[in-house]
Amino acid sequence: MILQPLTQLAQSTQKIRKTLDLLFSFKTTATTMEALLAQFTFLSNQALSDKNFDPSTIEELMKLFELEAYKSWASLELEQQKEVEEAEISMKEAEAYLDSVMDNAMEEFRLFEEELERTSKDEYDSLVQSADNARKMGKLMDKAATIASKKYMEAAMNSATSRMKMAFKGISSKKVHPS
């Protein structure tokens, strides 16, 4: 007869350990668990000392342990759900910020590209203008050199013609020119 309550007490202790493991793994509130453990210790001592102890009181205590574990678990799930929602909100904010930064960077790149194209076109046009001016200057210099050489040849021809004429006059007049 004494063995039956002790066997039940041992089984209850195993159930309590399992429940406690579950409870502490879900981080239950210490005060509630401490109160339940104090009650369990009191009932365990009473079961060992009182032969007329009713094991159903320990079973009721076990139900309280189980209830507290489920409350803790539900509380933890709610907390976890809130953290997930907060993380999703933070992620959406981060994505929006990243999109904004990327849009700004792309706009800045487009503006830079347009400015670079405009600068390149201006520089190209300036180089083409300088090349055209150099070509025109080269043509003018060529014409000037051609004209100068023609005039020089004309002057040389005129000088030679004039000397020859003077030489013919000198031969016909029998005077020698000093040059």
Secondary structure, 3 states (H helix, E strand, C coil): CCHHHHHHHHHHHHHHHHHHHHHHHCCCCHHHHHHHHHHHHHHHHHHHHCCCCCCHHHHHHHHHHHHHHHHHHHHHHHHHHHHHHHHHHHHHHHHHHHHHHHHHHHHHHHHHHHHHHHHHHHHHHHHHHHHHHHHHHHHHHHHHHHHHHHHHHHHHHHHHHHHHHHHHHHHHHCCCCCC
